[in-house]
Amino acid sequence: MNTTCIDLLLESNPFEFSQDSSQLFLASLRETALKHYNGNVFFKSLWDKNMIHPDQIKDEADIKKIPMIMVNIFKEFELVSCDKADIVLTLGSSGTGGQRSLMHLDQGSLDRVKKLAYKIHEELGITSSKKYNYLCFTYDPKIANDLGTAFTDELLTSFTDINEVYYAIQFDERKNDFQLNEAGVVDKLIEFSKSDIPTRILGFPAFLYKIIIDYDLKLTFPKDSWLQTGGGWKNHANEEISKSKFRDFIFERLAIPKENNRDLFGMVEHGIPYIDCSQGKLRVPNYARVFIRDPKTLEILPYGEIGLIQFICTYNSSYPSMSLLTTDWGILKKSDDLIAGDILEIVGRAGTSKHKGCAIKAAEMLR
Amino acid sequence: MYLFGEFKNISNEEEIKDLLDIADSKKNNLANTPIRKILFFLDELSKEWQVGGYWYNLALNQLPNELSFSKEMIKNTLDLVSDLLCYDELEKRLLSEFGTLESLDEFSIHTHFEGKIQNFSLGKLLHVSAGNVFLGCIDSLLMGFLTKNINILKLSSKNQTFPKIFAESILKLDKEKIISDKFAILYWKGGDENVEKLVKNNIDAIIAWGGESMLESYKKDLPINVKLLDYGPKISIQVITKEFLNFNSIKTVSENIVNDIALWDQAACASSQNLFIEDGVDVTLLMNSIADSFNNYKLSRAKLDQDEYVDILKEKARADYSYCSTGIDYIQGDDFMIHFDPSEILRPSPLNRTLIIKPFKNILTLSKNLENFKFYLQTCGIGISRNQRNEYLRLLALAGIKRFTPIGKMLSGMSGAPHDGKFGLRDLVNTVSYEQPNDLDEFLANICDKVAFFDNFKGKKIQDFPLTDGETILLNGPGSQSESLLSNKDYSFIFASGGTSGSPKYSMYKAVEFEKTCKLLAKSYILNGLEQSDVVANLFVSGNMWSSFSAVQLALQYCPITQLPIGGKTSIEDIQSYFNTFKPNVVFGLPGMLVDLALKTQGISVSKVFYAGEAMNDSNKKLLEKYWGVNKFISAGYASVDVGPIGFQVPNGKIGEHYFFDHIYPEIINNELFVTSTLRESMPIVRYKTGDQVRLLEKDINGQKFMLLARSDKQIQIWSCRFYLNDIGDVLNTIKENLDYQVILKSKLQVGDIMQIFVDCDLNNIDDRKLLNAIYKKCKDIEQTISFEQFCIKTSISNNSFVKNERTGKSSKLIDLR
């Protein structure tokens, strides 16, 4: 099998930023873009309309010119760049806003997303050969095997040796729906906190926060226990507390060290995980590029300004989301420490303007 | 915050609770305020809000600091305030919904219902306003005032200034405290569950304008006794066909399309979000034309926030996707975007002048696709040909459209139109019925309350009320100095009668009374043989404030027939022509006039005659049978202008036999009929002298039967005219004082009725024509009814001996031999 540019990129250190790493990324970008250009009619139409061809991406400045597909398109239409028969896994987004994206992965893309995830976690000191108990605030992947978060959590558990995994969102046959097993979670938290084996808690921060509050838990987990959150506060936005307060809170209630409390920002349409370093800053690896854009002009905004986040990645050759304009507000900051790579701050969900009147908005009709 | 007449802040739930308690104490006061007083006040307020006035300018200066709308858009909206408040507009709204204003003030007659109804406010009304169109909350408040509710207006965070300025303008003008202390304006953050719970538990109804989440929030845990009137969320569309575009200028159509979108930047529920165009329309041409119209639109778009730009970006992304399949690119200007989306399925726009154009194959596919969104659909601006109108309107309405307007008029609704498929004011009242039949006691109590003439008869029995007659009406009815027989003149008809000699009498009917009168007549027509598919010529004489033509016309409207409103004074040639063309088989008219007509027309065939005004004597019958082939003669009812309908006949009844209508309370005094009509409250008819002699017969299934005998006065009824014997005497007196005379009325075959006047002296020197002119002058009815030539033929003046009663040997001044 020929080694491709993207394979070479994924061999490299995700947080090494140099002339060479840039060239590696650019080569992989041209390679992937060409696959989509030839494999997806809409992708080609968009690039043609913008009068740009993958071969024309020569330097970092050119990356800013490539057309973006906004995330809503992936929620509204099914897009794929490869032969459908080659798809080995389809993952769905959580559908918080009422619509779900379906991301299709061929074998190469699936292997690559797993690999890059491992590399990033490894570089940020999260992987381990030690054995851990896992409490996952997500769906049992055996049942919800098409859900991005379940896939992620399953993937994350593979980055260490495993003693036991407990999935908190379980299928309730009586209700014919998934339910958070609160009592089960409380029991497991107590049980794991008393174990000699350290614990890793994965999943939505809101769930854990609420259970600790509701059950007034104060536990002491073994040293080297971790909390790896992801997925944001979603429908519990009104209860959201700041990241630093949350780290303090978890340390106080569960004795999990702040440096082991890591948040992850990811989108099923994009696939690259943006993970907190030990200081709680989301890091942008060289496997991706992130721009912040003005929603009115789409101009790229300078560091420190809030705008819409655009993600660019190259690992996925089966799903044409390589240049994705999100509906999330974010800020990009320059690294101010030893880890190279920009720092991403997520500010919140965009396009949620408060309803002004009695004219309907799309989200209402979709309910 | 504005709290029932003062600007004051309230900060906690306890104070809000107190406020709601205060609201309770004001209900009765407002319920007692006449609706017209409220309308007059609002009309005064309308003047205060005229363009360029103090309040207008204040709002124009302050609103741009708060609202995102452009200043021109704000100005454009403020221009509407004065009209919104003016009397005519408000009255139109009330009449559209309630039919009368009266029903908001008192228990009043209803057209169909036998009892009475009054519309009472629900009580305390919470208005939850939307921030989209700042005038909306004022309109909502007006709905509350018009229905006499106590109003609590909950402001939107985005629209606080205008309601406060509006409240200030009311407070300053309202010295009498008509409405200024009947409403409050509050603000609390949407979703504040404690406040919302408190309000929900202490309010009678909530009128909520806005999105689904707001509505859900108010629906949640709403006590069962609180009525929720939800307006929104809604979506509106435009539909244009090829045929329509073939016959209309694309430039004008585009300008109208833009008008429905650009005004208030699509924030209103009636703003168009999707334009559906029939397959075959040149999309690119239309899009370019619409873009030109957007570019030329005089009002600029509001300042958008970042999230709104994101919503538009999403639409651009969709447009890129559409381009891939259609090759038609979106058009974006400084403040608009147009996207042709090939999917036929309705899809909400991100608003702010973002138009999504969609194709449709035909009305069947369009309506089928729309049906899935039935709940949300509101207005459809429609551009179709006349041929397409019925089918399009029917199918789109069945699919869920609640309102159609021409393209360009979606945002300028007609006053009094329903909203979201219902009449909104009706929802804000309890329509209370008073199912006490309007019997005599009830009627007498009511008129004593309302009519000055009967002020002194409160609590008295009918026997204690005064007998009334034509003179009573002349002196106290419409046109008299006191008009003390009238309640009020609103929405009424005034008819004239008895103008043959001296002053005519005028009778007033409320519109609803006249309607009821006509319905009774219609019932009797149908009972007596008016049938479906009859073609009816109304040959009563119209105009001159006479009632018969109008009454018959309206009554026939309630019958399943086709009517020809010809009128008795139409020329013979025209009548002949109408008969030849439409071939009526039924005729309504005065016997004398019908006979004249029968003699002068040819080839006419009529099977039924409904007559009134005078008796149908045998000679008239024979003439009509001979010339028109009439085989059925039916009385159109025993009625008079003063009283209204008194009696009706039944098929196969004897000549002269009638039944009293239910609303008639008859009294026979010296063989003469006096009636009280409970139908007539606006100008009560009480113990009224009819001038007719009747004999009461037995009661049967149809009610009280009676026989109409003769006139008890010396009234002469001939040629459809009514005048008195004395009128003839007065004329003769002008020739020679104390002249004795005798009048004989006869019927002659081929000729009709004749009146002979005999005098006891030699009048050879008297010019006949001069004498007849004197009669014309005295008896105007005759002049207006019978031409000089006709009159000459039928009148004979002679100095022959008077006819004497063979038995008594006495001669009577009036002998009716017909």
Chai-1 contact restraints between the chains, C-beta under 6 A:
chainA,res_idxA,chainB,res_idxB,connection_type,confidence,min_distance_angstrom,max_distance_angstrom,comment,restraint_id
A,F42,B,Y321,contact,1.0,0.0,6.0,A-B,restraint_1
A,F42,B,C324,contact,1.0,0.0,6.0,A-B,restraint_2
A,S45,B,C324,contact,1.0,0.0,6.0,A-B,restraint_3
A,L46,B,D320,contact,1.0,0.0,6.0,A-B,restraint_4
A,M70,B,K314,contact,1.0,0.0,6.0,A-B,restraint_5
A,M70,B,A317,contact,1.0,0.0,6.0,A-B,restraint_6
A,N72,B,K314,contact,1.0,0.0,6.0,A-B,restraint_7
A,I73,B,A317,contact,1.0,0.0,6.0,A-B,restraint_8
A,I73,B,Y321,contact,1.0,0.0,6.0,A-B,restraint_9
A,P295,B,Q306,contact,1.0,0.0,6.0,A-B,restraint_10
A,P295,B,Y309,contact,1.0,0.0,6.0,A-B,restraint_11
A,P295,B,V310,contact,1.0,0.0,6.0,A-B,restraint_12
A,P295,B,L313,contact,1.0,0.0,6.0,A-B,restraint_13
A,K296,B,Y309,contact,1.0,0.0,6.0,A-B,restraint_14
A,T327,B,V310,contact,1.0,0.0,6.0,A-B,restraint_15
A,A350,B,V310,contact,1.0,0.0,6.0,A-B,restraint_16
A,G351,B,D307,contact,1.0,0.0,6.0,A-B,restraint_17
A,G351,B,V310,contact,1.0,0.0,6.0,A-B,restraint_18
A,G351,B,D311,contact,1.0,0.0,6.0,A-B,restraint_19
A,T352,B,D307,contact,1.0,0.0,6.0,A-B,restraint_20
A,S353,B,D307,contact,1.0,0.0,6.0,A-B,restraint_21
A,S353,B,E308,contact,1.0,0.0,6.0,A-B,restraint_22
A,H355,B,G211,contact,1.0,0.0,6.0,A-B,restraint_23
A,K356,B,G131,contact,1.0,0.0,6.0,A-B,restraint_24
A,K356,B,N132,contact,1.0,0.0,6.0,A-B,restraint_25
A,K356,B,A267,contact,1.0,0.0,6.0,A-B,restraint_26
A,G357,B,A130,contact,1.0,0.0,6.0,A-B,restraint_27
A,G357,B,N132,contact,1.0,0.0,6.0,A-B,restraint_28
A,G357,B,A267,contact,1.0,0.0,6.0,A-B,restraint_29
A,C358,B,A130,contact,1.0,0.0,6.0,A-B,restraint_30
A,C358,B,W209,contact,1.0,0.0,6.0,A-B,restraint_31
A,C358,B,G210,contact,1.0,0.0,6.0,A-B,restraint_32
A,C358,B,Y231,contact,1.0,0.0,6.0,A-B,restraint_33
A,C358,B,G232,contact,1.0,0.0,6.0,A-B,restraint_34
A,C358,B,P233,contact,1.0,0.0,6.0,A-B,restraint_35
A,C358,B,K234,contact,1.0,0.0,6.0,A-B,restraint_36
A,C358,B,C269,contact,1.0,0.0,6.0,A-B,restraint_37
A,A359,B,A267,contact,1.0,0.0,6.0,A-B,restraint_38
A,A359,B,C269,contact,1.0,0.0,6.0,A-B,restraint_39
A,A359,B,S271,contact,1.0,0.0,6.0,A-B,restraint_40
A,I360,B,P233,contact,1.0,0.0,6.0,A-B,restraint_41
A,I360,B,I235,contact,1.0,0.0,6.0,A-B,restraint_42
A,I360,B,P348,contact,1.0,0.0,6.0,A-B,restraint_43
A,I360,B,Y376,contact,1.0,0.0,6.0,A-B,restraint_44
A,K361,B,P348,contact,1.0,0.0,6.0,A-B,restraint_45
A,A362,B,P348,contact,1.0,0.0,6.0,A-B,restraint_46
A,E364,B,E212,contact,1.0,0.0,6.0,A-B,restraint_47
A,E364,B,P233,contact,1.0,0.0,6.0,A-B,restraint_48
A,M365,B,P348,contact,1.0,0.0,6.0,A-B,restraint_49
